[in-house]
């Protein structure tokens, strides 16, 4: 049941003169809605944990079995970065479970939960934005210093038959487009998994303040 549906149900009961809708009933209904939103946030966290569980062994596998030293270093480095990130997701899941089972008043509970989630999403976005140039620079450095040529890439460049200036221009333009695309995608991704649910919790908090 969405928040608007919940408000409609309460208003209908009040119009019907139902004696069962009291301040405590209203708070209990909102608490149930909050638990529903929190369960959706938990699903988002489990999705992230599952993705990390797939990415970490994949990256480490490439680092162990690739014949190219640049690929070994690149995927080994970023595979290792995902390990503490996975632990952060587990920690956040643990804290959300504590909020969901807290005996604190629902208004205070929601305020603390919203603050924690807003801090997490802000730092999550900042971390991803800091990681983008690092990924690019590391890849550029490793590619430049790769002693053993990568046959697939060499074949592509040979077929295109472009000179060095066109190639560099293409790489720069492509990198800029990728960065802008990833910024938009990261914002959309975080909003999809967490942002819209934070907004729903804020609406619930507003309803409690108006109560």
Backbone as JSON, one array per atom type, in Angstrom:
{
  "sequence": "XXXXXXXXXXXXXXXXXXXXXXXXXXXXXXXXXXXXXXXXXXXXXXXXXXXXXXXXXXXXXXXXXXXXXXXXXXXXXXXXXXXXXXXXXXXXXXXXXXXXXXXXXXXXXXXXXXXXXXXXXXXXXXXXXXXXXXXXXXXXXXXXXXXXXXXXXXXXXXXXXXXXXXXXXXXXXXXXXXXXXXXXXXXXXXXXXXXXXXXXXXXXXXXXXXX",
  "N": [[0.84, -1.2, 0.0], [0.67, 2.15, -0.96], [1.72, 5.43, 0.24], [-0.18, 7.46, -0.3], [-2.45, 5.88, -0.68], [-2.71, 4.89, 1.87], [-3.23, 7.21, 3.35], [-5.68, 7.86, 2.18], [-7.25, 5.73, 3.04], [-7.29, 6.17, 5.81], [-8.57, 8.68, 5.94], [-11.04, 7.96, 4.89], [-12.01, 6.26, 6.87], [-12.22, 8.09, 8.94], [-14.2, 9.79, 7.97], [-16.3, 8.06, 7.96], [-16.74, 7.93, 10.57], [-15.42, 6.13, 12.17], [-14.58, 4.61, 15.22], [-12.2, 3.45, 15.68], [-9.9, 4.6, 14.63], [-7.42, 6.12, 15.98], [-4.91, 8.29, 17.45], [-2.81, 6.6, 18.12], [-3.42, 4.42, 16.49], [-3.04, 5.57, 13.98], [-0.29, 6.1, 14.05], [0.68, 3.51, 14.25], [-0.11, 2.49, 11.76], [1.46, 4.03, 10.03], [3.95, 3.18, 10.9], [3.92, 0.56, 10.04], [3.94, 1.01, 7.28], [6.44, 2.21, 7.04], [8.09, 0.05, 7.69], [7.61, -1.52, 5.46], [8.79, 0.02, 3.43], [11.43, -0.01, 4.32], [12.02, -2.71, 4.01], [12.2, -2.87, 1.25], [14.48, -1.35, 0.8], [16.32, -3.02, 1.98], [16.25, -5.14, 0.14], [17.44, -3.89, -2.04], [20.02, -3.57, -1.04], [20.8, -6.25, -0.75], [20.81, -6.93, -3.42], [22.99, -5.4, -4.31], [25.02, -6.62, -2.82], [24.96, -9.19, -3.94], [25.8, -8.58, -6.53], [28.41, -7.72, -6.03], [29.42, -10.12, -5.08], [29.56, -11.54, -7.42], [31.21, -9.97, -9.05], [33.7, -9.71, -7.7], [35.02, -12.4, -7.6], [35.14, -12.72, -10.4], [36.78, -10.6, -11.34], [39.12, -11.15, -9.87], [39.69, -13.65, -10.9], [40.32, -12.99, -13.58], [42.58, -11.47, -13.04], [44.3, -13.44, -12.07], [44.56, -15.33, -14.12], [44.96, -14.1, -16.57], [47.11, -13.42, -19.35], [48.3, -11.02, -19.72], [50.12, -8.5, -18.19], [49.17, -5.94, -17.56], [46.38, -6.26, -17.47], [46.22, -8.05, -15.36], [47.09, -6.48, -13.18], [45.23, -4.35, -13.22], [42.58, -5.54, -12.97], [43.03, -7.01, -10.69], [43.54, -5.02, -8.81], [41.1, -3.48, -8.74], [39.32, -5.48, -8.21], [40.04, -6.09, -5.62], [39.26, -3.74, -4.37], [36.49, -3.94, -4.32], [36.0, -5.73, -2.29], [36.17, -4.63, 0.48], [34.09, -2.86, 0.01], [31.89, -4.52, -0.24], [31.7, -5.38, 2.39], [30.9, -3.02, 3.58], [28.28, -2.79, 2.62], [27.12, -4.96, 3.95], [27.41, -4.07, 6.57], [25.76, -1.79, 6.54], [23.32, -3.03, 6.06], [23.05, -4.44, 8.44], [22.78, -2.29, 10.26], [20.37, -1.18, 9.37], [18.6, -3.26, 9.92], [18.71, -3.1, 12.68], [17.48, -0.63, 13.09], [14.95, -1.25, 12.14], [14.02, -2.95, 14.06], [14.02, -1.44, 16.3], [13.14, -0.02, 19.48], [12.7, 2.58, 19.83], [10.78, 5.69, 19.63], [8.78, 6.03, 16.68], [9.08, 8.38, 15.15], [11.57, 9.5, 15.89], [13.14, 7.35, 15.22], [12.82, 7.2, 12.41], [13.97, 9.64, 11.65], [16.68, 9.26, 12.3], [17.26, 7.08, 10.66], [16.8, 8.1, 8.06], [18.77, 10.09, 7.94], [21.09, 8.52, 8.09], [20.89, 7.01, 5.71], [20.89, 9.03, 3.78], [23.46, 10.08, 4.16], [24.93, 7.83, 3.43], [24.19, 7.46, 0.65], [25.13, 9.84, -0.43], [27.92, 9.69, 0.03], [28.4, 7.37, -1.33], [27.93, 8.13, -4.0], [29.96, 10.1, -4.23], [32.22, 8.5, -3.88], [32.11, 6.86, -6.16], [32.4, 8.82, -8.16], [34.97, 9.69, -7.6], [36.32, 7.4, -8.17], [36.1, 7.07, -10.92], [37.96, 8.81, -12.5], [40.3, 7.66, -11.5], [40.18, 4.99, -12.36], [40.34, 5.45, -15.12], [42.88, 6.73, -15.41], [44.62, 4.8, -14.36], [44.14, 2.69, -16.15], [45.04, 3.92, -18.5], [47.74, 4.36, -17.91], [48.69, 1.71, -17.45], [48.08, 0.56, -19.91], [49.74, 2.03, -21.59], [52.23, 1.23, -20.71], [52.24, -1.43, -21.21], [53.97, -4.19, -22.19], [53.6, -6.45, -23.7], [51.78, -6.82, -26.6], [48.2, -6.51, -27.04], [46.38, -8.64, -28.82], [43.73, -8.51, -29.86], [42.98, -5.78, -29.66], [45.0, -4.66, -31.24], [44.38, -5.72, -33.74], [41.94, -4.44, -34.26], [42.75, -1.74, -34.44], [44.46, -1.91, -36.64], [42.68, -2.56, -38.68], [41.08, -0.29, -38.74], [42.9, 1.62, -39.48], [43.88, 4.21, -38.66], [45.53, 7.36, -38.05], [47.9, 8.52, -35.55], [47.11, 10.95, -34.27], [44.36, 11.12, -34.81], [43.56, 8.85, -33.49], [44.23, 9.45, -30.8], [42.55, 11.67, -30.41], [40.07, 10.43, -30.67], [40.11, 8.7, -28.45], [40.19, 10.56, -26.33], [37.75, 11.99, -26.72], [35.94, 9.87, -26.53], [36.41, 9.06, -23.89], [35.56, 11.32, -22.44], [32.83, 11.31, -23.08], [32.1, 8.88, -21.94], [32.56, 9.42, -19.21], [30.66, 11.48, -18.64], [28.35, 10.04, -19.23], [28.49, 8.01, -17.3], [28.29, 9.46, -14.95], [25.63, 10.38, -15.05], [24.38, 7.86, -15.16], [25.15, 6.77, -12.71], [23.9, 8.49, -10.88], [21.2, 7.93, -11.54], [21.12, 5.2, -10.91], [21.66, 5.08, -8.11], [19.48, 6.55, -7.2], [17.42, 4.9, -8.06], [17.8, 2.57, -6.51], [17.91, 3.5, -3.86], [17.27, 6.29, -3.46], [14.51, 6.94, -4.08], [13.18, 5.56, -2.12], [14.11, 6.76, 0.18], [12.87, 9.22, -0.12], [10.22, 8.41, 0.23], [10.28, 7.66, 2.93], [10.75, 10.16, 4.04], [8.33, 11.41, 3.45], [6.64, 9.94, 5.09], [7.66, 10.7, 7.58], [6.98, 13.39, 7.53], [4.2, 13.16, 7.62], [3.93, 12.18, 10.2], [4.82, 14.36, 11.69], [2.82, 16.15, 11.15], [0.77, 14.98, 12.4]],
  "CA": [[0.0, 0.0, 0.0], [1.44, 3.37, -1.02], [1.38, 6.42, 1.26], [-1.44, 8.11, -0.66], [-3.52, 4.92, -0.41], [-2.84, 4.82, 3.32], [-3.93, 8.43, 3.78], [-7.06, 7.76, 1.73], [-7.94, 4.78, 3.92], [-7.52, 6.83, 7.1], [-9.6, 9.71, 5.74], [-12.33, 7.28, 4.7], [-12.45, 5.79, 8.18], [-12.63, 9.25, 9.74], [-15.48, 10.27, 7.43], [-17.32, 7.1, 8.36], [-16.91, 8.03, 12.01], [-14.9, 4.92, 12.81], [-13.97, 4.91, 16.52], [-10.95, 2.69, 15.82], [-8.77, 5.37, 14.15], [-6.92, 7.04, 17.0], [-3.53, 8.72, 17.2], [-1.95, 5.41, 18.17], [-3.69, 3.63, 15.27], [-2.41, 6.27, 12.87], [1.15, 5.88, 14.17], [0.93, 2.09, 13.93], [-0.24, 2.32, 10.32], [2.65, 4.61, 9.42], [5.08, 2.32, 11.24], [3.85, -0.58, 9.12], [4.38, 1.49, 5.98], [7.89, 2.41, 7.14], [8.7, -1.29, 7.62], [7.51, -1.95, 4.06], [9.81, 0.75, 2.67], [12.73, -0.51, 4.78], [12.24, -4.03, 3.4], [12.62, -2.62, -0.14], [15.88, -0.91, 0.87], [17.1, -4.25, 2.23], [16.36, -5.87, -1.13], [18.44, -3.17, -2.83], [21.33, -3.89, -0.48], [21.1, -7.64, -1.11], [21.15, -6.9, -4.84], [24.36, -4.9, -4.39], [25.9, -7.66, -2.28], [25.02, -10.26, -4.95], [26.64, -8.08, -7.63], [29.8, -7.76, -5.56], [29.81, -11.53, -5.0], [29.88, -11.98, -8.78], [32.3, -9.17, -9.62], [34.99, -9.97, -7.03], [35.71, -13.57, -8.16], [35.4, -12.53, -11.82], [37.96, -9.74, -11.48], [40.28, -11.86, -9.35], [39.98, -14.7, -11.87], [41.03, -12.36, -14.7], [43.9, -11.09, -12.55], [45.13, -14.63, -11.87], [44.74, -16.18, -15.3], [45.28, -13.34, -17.79], [48.52, -13.47, -19.75], [48.76, -9.65, -19.84], [50.41, -7.94, -16.87], [48.31, -4.77, -17.32], [45.07, -6.76, -17.05], [46.39, -8.64, -14.03], [47.15, -5.4, -12.18], [43.99, -3.57, -13.25], [41.46, -6.27, -12.4], [43.39, -7.38, -9.32], [43.38, -3.83, -7.97], [39.7, -3.1, -8.54], [38.66, -6.61, -7.55], [40.31, -5.94, -4.19], [38.48, -2.6, -3.87], [35.11, -4.36, -4.11], [35.87, -6.55, -1.07], [35.69, -3.79, 1.6], [32.81, -2.27, -0.36], [30.88, -5.53, 0.11], [31.56, -5.35, 3.84], [30.12, -1.81, 3.89], [26.88, -3.12, 2.37], [26.68, -5.82, 5.05], [27.31, -3.22, 7.76], [24.55, -0.97, 6.39], [22.18, -3.94, 6.22], [22.96, -4.7, 9.88], [22.25, -1.1, 10.91], [18.96, -1.03, 8.99], [17.88, -4.26, 10.71], [18.61, -2.58, 14.05], [16.45, 0.41, 13.06], [13.64, -1.87, 11.92], [13.62, -3.63, 15.3], [14.25, -0.52, 17.4], [12.0, 0.3, 20.35], [12.59, 4.03, 19.9], [9.59, 6.24, 18.96], [8.92, 5.93, 15.23], [9.53, 9.64, 14.58], [13.01, 9.57, 16.13], [13.73, 6.25, 14.46], [12.84, 7.59, 11.01], [14.93, 10.73, 11.47], [18.03, 8.68, 12.31], [17.41, 6.22, 9.48], [16.9, 8.96, 6.88], [20.09, 10.72, 7.96], [22.09, 7.5, 7.77], [20.77, 6.65, 4.3], [21.33, 10.18, 2.99], [24.92, 10.11, 4.26], [25.44, 6.71, 2.63], [24.04, 7.7, -0.78], [26.02, 10.95, -0.82], [29.29, 9.17, -0.02], [28.42, 6.36, -2.4], [28.1, 8.87, -5.25], [31.28, 10.72, -4.21], [33.21, 7.44, -4.08], [32.07, 6.48, -7.58], [32.95, 9.9, -8.96], [36.42, 9.69, -7.39], [36.86, 6.18, -8.77], [36.1, 7.18, -12.38], [39.26, 9.23, -13.05], [41.34, 6.71, -11.1], [40.09, 3.87, -13.31], [40.82, 5.9, -16.43], [44.31, 6.99, -15.37], [45.3, 3.51, -14.17], [44.06, 1.96, -17.42], [45.9, 4.62, -19.45], [49.13, 4.1, -17.53], [49.0, 0.3, -17.68], [48.06, 0.31, -21.35], [50.93, 2.65, -22.2], [53.42, 0.49, -20.3], [52.08, -2.85, -21.53], [55.04, -4.63, -23.09], [53.07, -7.46, -24.6], [50.6, -6.28, -27.28], [46.93, -7.23, -26.95], [46.1, -8.93, -30.23], [42.38, -8.06, -30.25], [43.02, -4.33, -29.87], [45.87, -4.38, -32.38], [43.63, -6.04, -34.97], [40.95, -3.38, -34.47], [43.45, -0.54, -34.9], [44.97, -2.18, -37.99], [41.56, -2.5, -39.62], [40.62, 1.09, -38.85], [43.98, 2.34, -40.19], [43.85, 5.63, -38.3], [46.83, 7.85, -37.59], [48.02, 8.68, -34.1], [46.34, 12.11, -33.78], [42.93, 10.75, -34.83], [43.37, 7.85, -32.44], [44.24, 10.14, -29.51], [41.32, 12.45, -30.35], [38.97, 9.5, -30.44], [40.2, 8.23, -27.06], [39.8, 11.66, -25.43], [36.32, 12.22, -26.88], [35.24, 8.7, -26.0], [36.55, 9.08, -22.43], [34.69, 12.37, -21.92], [31.45, 10.84, -23.21], [31.91, 7.82, -20.95], [32.49, 10.03, -17.88], [29.35, 12.13, -18.5], [27.35, 8.97, -19.21], [28.55, 7.29, -16.03], [27.77, 10.36, -13.91], [24.16, 10.29, -15.15], [23.98, 6.5, -14.82], [25.35, 6.58, -11.27], [22.8, 9.19, -10.19], [19.98, 7.17, -11.77], [21.24, 3.92, -10.22], [21.51, 5.31, -6.68], [18.08, 6.96, -6.98], [16.59, 3.72, -8.28], [17.94, 1.61, -5.42], [17.78, 4.08, -2.52], [16.73, 7.65, -3.39], [13.05, 7.02, -4.06], [12.71, 5.03, -0.83], [14.39, 7.82, 1.16], [11.79, 10.2, -0.29], [9.02, 7.85, 0.85], [10.46, 7.76, 4.38], [10.57, 11.58, 4.39], [6.89, 11.67, 3.44], [6.1, 9.35, 6.32], [8.07, 11.56, 8.69], [6.15, 14.59, 7.44], [2.87, 12.8, 8.11], [4.0, 12.07, 11.67], [4.96, 15.71, 12.25], [1.53, 16.81, 11.01], [-0.2, 14.25, 13.2]],
  "C": [[0.87, 1.24, 0.0], [0.92, 4.37, 0.01], [0.06, 7.1, 0.96], [-2.63, 7.19, -0.41], [-3.79, 4.84, 1.09], [-3.6, 6.04, 3.85], [-5.4, 8.38, 3.37], [-7.87, 6.84, 2.62], [-8.27, 5.43, 5.26], [-8.62, 7.88, 6.99], [-10.99, 9.09, 5.59], [-12.89, 6.82, 6.04], [-12.94, 6.95, 9.05], [-13.98, 9.78, 9.29], [-16.62, 9.35, 7.83], [-17.57, 7.13, 9.86], [-16.42, 6.81, 12.74], [-14.23, 5.28, 14.12], [-12.6, 4.28, 16.65], [-9.73, 3.48, 15.37], [-8.42, 6.42, 15.2], [-5.51, 7.45, 16.62], [-2.6, 7.52, 17.19], [-2.15, 4.54, 16.93], [-2.97, 4.24, 14.08], [-0.9, 6.03, 12.87], [1.51, 4.45, 13.81], [0.85, 1.84, 12.43], [0.99, 2.86, 9.59], [3.89, 3.77, 9.72], [5.1, 1.1, 10.33], [4.3, -0.2, 7.72], [5.89, 1.68, 5.96], [8.62, 1.08, 7.03], [8.68, -1.83, 6.2], [8.58, -1.28, 3.2], [11.2, 0.24, 3.03], [13.04, -1.87, 4.16], [12.69, -3.9, 1.95], [14.08, -2.16, -0.19], [16.78, -2.12, 1.13], [17.29, -5.06, 0.96], [17.4, -5.22, -2.04], [19.84, -3.5, -2.35], [21.74, -5.32, -0.82], [21.45, -7.76, -2.59], [22.6, -6.45, -5.04], [25.36, -5.95, -3.9], [26.06, -8.8, -3.28], [25.9, -9.85, -6.12], [28.11, -8.13, -7.25], [30.3, -9.21, -5.49], [30.13, -12.11, -6.37], [31.11, -11.26, -9.34], [33.65, -9.53, -9.02], [35.68, -11.22, -7.58], [36.02, -13.44, -9.65], [36.67, -11.71, -12.04], [39.22, -10.45, -11.0], [40.69, -12.99, -10.3], [40.75, -14.17, -13.07], [42.45, -11.99, -14.28], [44.84, -12.29, -12.43], [45.48, -15.33, -13.17], [45.04, -15.42, -16.59], [46.77, -13.41, -18.08], [49.12, -12.06, -19.87], [48.94, -9.03, -18.45], [49.51, -6.75, -16.55], [46.93, -5.19, -16.85], [45.13, -7.38, -15.66], [46.34, -7.56, -12.94], [45.82, -4.68, -12.08], [42.85, -4.31, -12.54], [41.76, -6.76, -10.98], [43.17, -6.24, -8.36], [41.92, -3.53, -7.69], [38.86, -4.25, -8.0], [38.84, -6.53, -6.05], [39.5, -4.81, -3.59], [37.04, -3.02, -3.55], [34.92, -5.18, -2.82], [35.45, -5.71, 0.13], [34.35, -3.13, 1.3], [31.67, -3.23, -0.02], [30.63, -5.54, 1.61], [30.76, -4.13, 4.3], [28.63, -2.07, 3.69], [26.32, -4.0, 3.5], [26.5, -5.01, 6.33], [26.03, -2.38, 7.71], [23.3, -1.82, 6.58], [21.96, -4.24, 7.7], [22.35, -3.51, 10.61], [20.78, -0.89, 10.6], [18.1, -2.05, 9.75], [17.69, -3.78, 12.15], [17.54, -1.49, 14.12], [15.06, -0.2, 12.96], [13.11, -2.51, 13.19], [13.74, -2.72, 16.52], [12.96, -0.27, 18.19], [11.85, 1.81, 20.54], [11.28, 4.5, 19.27], [9.82, 6.3, 17.46], [9.46, 7.21, 14.61], [11.06, 9.78, 14.71], [13.75, 8.52, 15.31], [13.88, 6.62, 12.98], [13.86, 8.69, 10.75], [16.36, 10.19, 11.4], [18.27, 7.84, 11.06], [17.59, 7.05, 8.21], [18.27, 9.61, 6.8], [21.18, 9.73, 7.56], [22.08, 7.16, 6.28], [21.21, 7.79, 3.4], [22.85, 10.3, 3.01], [25.53, 9.01, 3.39], [25.36, 7.0, 1.14], [24.94, 8.83, -1.26], [27.47, 10.46, -0.94], [29.45, 8.11, -1.09], [28.65, 7.04, -3.75], [29.49, 9.49, -5.33], [32.37, 9.68, -4.47], [33.27, 7.03, -5.56], [32.67, 7.56, -8.48], [34.47, 10.0, -8.79], [37.07, 8.5, -8.08], [36.98, 6.28, -10.28], [37.45, 7.65, -12.94], [40.4, 8.29, -12.69], [41.36, 5.51, -12.05], [40.68, 4.26, -14.66], [42.33, 6.06, -16.44], [45.12, 5.7, -15.19], [45.3, 2.71, -15.47], [44.98, 2.58, -18.47], [47.37, 4.31, -19.18], [49.54, 2.66, -17.84], [49.02, -0.03, -19.16], [49.29, 0.85, -22.04], [52.18, 1.84, -21.91], [53.32, -1.01, -20.56], [53.12, -3.26, -22.57], [54.53, -5.62, -24.13], [51.81, -6.93, -25.28], [49.37, -7.15, -27.09], [46.4, -7.41, -28.36], [44.75, -8.39, -30.7], [42.37, -6.57, -30.55], [43.88, -3.97, -31.07], [45.15, -4.66, -33.7], [42.6, -4.96, -35.3], [41.62, -2.13, -35.03], [43.99, -0.71, -36.32], [43.86, -2.07, -39.03], [41.06, -1.08, -39.82], [41.62, 1.96, -39.61], [43.91, 3.85, -39.94], [45.23, 6.07, -37.86], [46.77, 8.18, -36.09], [47.16, 9.82, -33.57], [44.84, 11.81, -33.76], [42.63, 9.77, -33.71], [43.3, 8.52, -31.07], [42.96, 10.97, -29.33], [40.1, 11.6, -30.06], [38.94, 9.05, -28.99], [39.75, 9.31, -26.09], [38.3, 11.91, -25.49], [35.49, 11.08, -26.3], [35.26, 8.7, -24.47], [35.63, 10.13, -21.81], [33.22, 11.93, -21.97], [31.13, 9.77, -22.17], [31.74, 8.41, -19.55], [31.12, 10.67, -17.66], [28.23, 11.09, -18.43], [27.31, 8.25, -17.88], [28.07, 8.15, -14.87], [26.24, 10.28, -13.88], [23.68, 8.92, -14.7], [24.09, 6.24, -13.32], [24.25, 7.26, -10.47], [21.5, 8.41, -10.32], [19.99, 5.88, -10.95], [21.01, 4.08, -8.72], [20.08, 5.72, -6.34], [17.15, 5.76, -7.08], [16.62, 2.79, -7.07], [17.62, 2.2, -4.05], [17.01, 5.41, -2.49], [15.22, 7.72, -3.27], [12.48, 6.5, -2.74], [13.01, 6.02, 0.3], [13.3, 8.88, 1.09], [10.5, 9.7, 0.37], [9.1, 7.91, 2.38], [10.29, 9.2, 4.85], [9.1, 11.96, 4.41], [6.22, 11.12, 4.69], [6.44, 10.21, 7.53], [7.25, 12.85, 8.71], [4.75, 14.34, 7.96], [2.84, 12.71, 9.62], [4.08, 13.44, 12.32], [3.63, 16.47, 12.19], [0.48, 16.19, 11.9], [-0.48, 14.98, 14.52]]
}
